[in-house]
Amino acid sequence: MTGQRPALTGFDFFQIVDDHMFTMSYLAKLAHARGQIVTVTQHLDNPITNGSAWVERDPGQFVHIVRRLLPGGDFNHVYRQNLDKIADWALNLKDSNDKFKDEADYLKVYPGDDYVDVIGTDYYFDDGNHPSTDDFKRTLEQLVDIAEQRGKIATLTETGIRSNVFDKVHNFWNDHILDVIKSSPKASRIAYVYAWSNHCFGQGRCEVYIPYKGHPSEKYFVNNFFKDPVTYFLDRIGNVYS
């Protein structure tokens, strides 16, 4: 309606269910990437009665509930478990790009060669100019170095351009992905590129990473990415299991 997003957006933990937390993490990262202020809250069901977060809907005994949740209360341990889950979510909420600065930065969370066959990174563009394609190429080249030094397979595990900017940057998959990979003999040694999925959030709100039939980027994707001899789709690799 206004053509603008709010400066501040918020999310609710509710009862900290895995599927909800996954969606919440994704949306919080998306908001952060746009530059929005992110707030969080929790409408927690009553930990003592297991009733509603709203008093008028809680059929149980709710006298002195807050006192019983605070340190020294008989249900403090339950409330602390809830807070620990929130803290764990916050500590693990990282920027969606998950880009790394150098080999040392990447290896901070590397479990060891005995546990890894494929080494990859996610890389997302916020718009047509940021991050730069030079940074993308540097990231892929460093990734290949890290992988090949250990006899591992290097891959681009997630990529795309966020916030439906793809609707305007029509030749994204050629200009920002394929041409960059082709320009570097080292980056060209990655095994595959994994495009993030198109998905909808309900009420007609969707985010597109790959063009569909009739999308403004359809012809650019088909003519410049799909038809390039460097790219392999199913018809070119056949059934790898036969």
RAQUITA-V576268 format. One record per residue. N is the residue number from 1. RES is the residue in one small letter. SS is DSSP state (H for helix, E for strand, - for the rest). PHI is phi in whole degrees, 0 to 359 (* if undefined). Layout:
n=N res=RES ss=SS phi=PHI
n=N res=RES ss=SS phi=PHI
This chain:
n=1 res=m ss=- phi=*
n=2 res=t ss=- phi=265
n=3 res=g ss=- phi=79
n=4 res=q ss=- phi=231
n=5 res=r ss=- phi=266
n=6 res=p ss=- phi=294
n=7 res=a ss=- phi=289
n=8 res=l ss=E phi=232
n=9 res=t ss=E phi=226
n=10 res=g ss=E phi=225
n=11 res=f ss=E phi=223
n=12 res=d ss=E phi=242
n=13 res=f ss=- phi=288
n=14 res=f ss=- phi=49
n=15 res=q ss=- phi=257
n=16 res=i ss=- phi=56
n=17 res=v ss=- phi=271
n=18 res=d ss=H phi=306
n=19 res=d ss=H phi=298
n=20 res=h ss=H phi=295
n=21 res=m ss=H phi=294
n=22 res=f ss=H phi=297
n=23 res=t ss=H phi=296
n=24 res=m ss=H phi=297
n=25 res=s ss=H phi=298
n=26 res=y ss=H phi=299
n=27 res=l ss=H phi=291
n=28 res=a ss=H phi=295
n=29 res=k ss=H phi=294
n=30 res=l ss=H phi=297
n=31 res=a ss=H phi=296
n=32 res=h ss=H phi=298
n=33 res=a ss=H phi=296
n=34 res=r ss=H phi=281
n=35 res=g ss=- phi=94
n=36 res=q ss=- phi=284
n=37 res=i ss=E phi=284
n=38 res=v ss=E phi=251
n=39 res=t ss=E phi=244
n=40 res=v ss=E phi=228
n=41 res=t ss=E phi=214
n=42 res=q ss=- phi=212
n=43 res=h ss=- phi=263
n=44 res=l ss=- phi=273
n=45 res=d ss=- phi=301
n=46 res=n ss=- phi=302
n=47 res=p ss=- phi=293
n=48 res=i ss=- phi=267
n=49 res=t ss=- phi=265
n=50 res=n ss=- phi=63
n=51 res=g ss=- phi=271
n=52 res=s ss=- phi=293
n=53 res=a ss=- phi=291
n=54 res=w ss=- phi=260
n=55 res=v ss=H phi=304
n=56 res=e ss=H phi=292
n=57 res=r ss=H phi=255
n=58 res=d ss=- phi=266
n=59 res=p ss=- phi=280
n=60 res=g ss=- phi=274
n=61 res=q ss=- phi=274
n=62 res=f ss=- phi=245
n=63 res=v ss=- phi=286
n=64 res=h ss=- phi=62
n=65 res=i ss=H phi=297
n=66 res=v ss=H phi=300
n=67 res=r ss=H phi=299
n=68 res=r ss=H phi=284
n=69 res=l ss=H phi=272
n=70 res=l ss=- phi=284
n=71 res=p ss=- phi=310
n=72 res=g ss=- phi=98
n=73 res=g ss=- phi=278
n=74 res=d ss=- phi=286
n=75 res=f ss=- phi=245
n=76 res=n ss=H phi=299
n=77 res=h ss=H phi=297
n=78 res=v ss=H phi=291
n=79 res=y ss=H phi=294
n=80 res=r ss=H phi=295
n=81 res=q ss=H phi=299
n=82 res=n ss=H phi=296
n=83 res=l ss=H phi=294
n=84 res=d ss=H phi=298
n=85 res=k ss=H phi=295
n=86 res=i ss=H phi=295
n=87 res=a ss=H phi=297
n=88 res=d ss=H phi=297
n=89 res=w ss=H phi=299
n=90 res=a ss=H phi=294
n=91 res=l ss=H phi=292
n=92 res=n ss=- phi=260
n=93 res=l ss=- phi=275
n=94 res=k ss=- phi=249
n=95 res=d ss=- phi=305
n=96 res=s ss=- phi=301
n=97 res=n ss=- phi=295
n=98 res=d ss=- phi=51
n=99 res=k ss=- phi=287
n=100 res=f ss=- phi=241
n=101 res=k ss=- phi=279
n=102 res=d ss=- phi=199
n=103 res=e ss=H phi=300
n=104 res=a ss=H phi=298
n=105 res=d ss=H phi=294
n=106 res=y ss=H phi=296
n=107 res=l ss=H phi=281
n=108 res=k ss=H phi=302
n=109 res=v ss=H phi=245
n=110 res=y ss=- phi=280
n=111 res=p ss=- phi=283
n=112 res=g ss=- phi=125
n=113 res=d ss=H phi=298
n=114 res=d ss=H phi=291
n=115 res=y ss=H phi=246
n=116 res=v ss=- phi=230
n=117 res=d ss=- phi=249
n=118 res=v ss=E phi=239
n=119 res=i ss=E phi=247
n=120 res=g ss=E phi=219
n=121 res=t ss=E phi=213
n=122 res=d ss=E phi=267
n=123 res=y ss=E phi=211
n=124 res=y ss=E phi=241
n=125 res=f ss=E phi=261
n=126 res=d ss=- phi=275
n=127 res=d ss=- phi=202
n=128 res=g ss=- phi=289
n=129 res=n ss=- phi=238
n=130 res=h ss=- phi=223
n=131 res=p ss=- phi=296
n=132 res=s ss=- phi=282
n=133 res=t ss=H phi=293
n=134 res=d ss=H phi=296
n=135 res=d ss=H phi=293
n=136 res=f ss=H phi=299
n=137 res=k ss=H phi=296
n=138 res=r ss=H phi=301
n=139 res=t ss=H phi=299
n=140 res=l ss=H phi=295
n=141 res=e ss=H phi=296
n=142 res=q ss=H phi=293
n=143 res=l ss=H phi=297
n=144 res=v ss=H phi=298
n=145 res=d ss=H phi=301
n=146 res=i ss=H phi=299
n=147 res=a ss=H phi=290
n=148 res=e ss=H phi=290
n=149 res=q ss=H phi=297
n=150 res=r ss=- phi=248
n=151 res=g ss=- phi=69
n=152 res=k ss=- phi=251
n=153 res=i ss=E phi=267
n=154 res=a ss=E phi=266
n=155 res=t ss=E phi=217
n=156 res=l ss=E phi=264
n=157 res=t ss=E phi=281
n=158 res=e ss=E phi=206
n=159 res=t ss=E phi=200
n=160 res=g ss=E phi=157
n=161 res=i ss=E phi=238
n=162 res=r ss=- phi=274
n=163 res=s ss=- phi=60
n=164 res=n ss=- phi=62
n=165 res=v ss=H phi=297
n=166 res=f ss=H phi=303
n=167 res=d ss=H phi=296
n=168 res=k ss=- phi=249
n=169 res=v ss=- phi=269
n=170 res=h ss=- phi=294
n=171 res=n ss=- phi=261
n=172 res=f ss=H phi=306
n=173 res=w ss=H phi=293
n=174 res=n ss=H phi=271
n=175 res=d ss=H phi=290
n=176 res=h ss=H phi=261
n=177 res=i ss=H phi=247
n=178 res=l ss=H phi=295
n=179 res=d ss=H phi=298
n=180 res=v ss=H phi=293
n=181 res=i ss=H phi=296
n=182 res=k ss=H phi=293
n=183 res=s ss=- phi=285
n=184 res=s ss=- phi=234
n=185 res=p ss=- phi=304
n=186 res=k ss=- phi=284
n=187 res=a ss=H phi=299
n=188 res=s ss=H phi=292
n=189 res=r ss=H phi=272
n=190 res=i ss=- phi=293
n=191 res=a ss=- phi=282
n=192 res=y ss=- phi=201
n=193 res=v ss=E phi=241
n=194 res=y ss=E phi=251
n=195 res=a ss=E phi=278
n=196 res=w ss=- phi=290
n=197 res=s ss=- phi=273
n=198 res=n ss=- phi=288
n=199 res=h ss=E phi=206
n=200 res=c ss=E phi=238
n=201 res=f ss=E phi=253
n=202 res=g ss=E phi=98
n=203 res=q ss=- phi=55
n=204 res=g ss=- phi=76
n=205 res=r ss=E phi=267
n=206 res=c ss=E phi=228
n=207 res=e ss=E phi=232
n=208 res=v ss=- phi=247
n=209 res=y ss=- phi=245
n=210 res=i ss=- phi=238
n=211 res=p ss=- phi=293
n=212 res=y ss=- phi=245
n=213 res=k ss=- phi=298
n=214 res=g ss=- phi=97
n=215 res=h ss=- phi=290
n=216 res=p ss=- phi=303
n=217 res=s ss=- phi=264
n=218 res=e ss=H phi=306
n=219 res=k ss=H phi=293
n=220 res=y ss=H phi=292
n=221 res=f ss=H phi=294
n=222 res=v ss=H phi=293
n=223 res=n ss=H phi=284
n=224 res=n ss=H phi=256
n=225 res=f ss=H phi=250
n=226 res=f ss=H phi=299
n=227 res=k ss=- phi=276
n=228 res=d ss=- phi=293
n=229 res=p ss=- phi=297
n=230 res=v ss=- phi=285
n=231 res=t ss=- phi=275
n=232 res=y ss=- phi=241
n=233 res=f ss=- phi=246
n=234 res=l ss=H phi=304
n=235 res=d ss=H phi=295
n=236 res=r ss=H phi=270
n=237 res=i ss=H phi=264
n=238 res=g ss=- phi=68
n=239 res=n ss=- phi=272
n=240 res=v ss=- phi=288
n=241 res=y ss=- phi=265
n=242 res=s ss=- phi=263
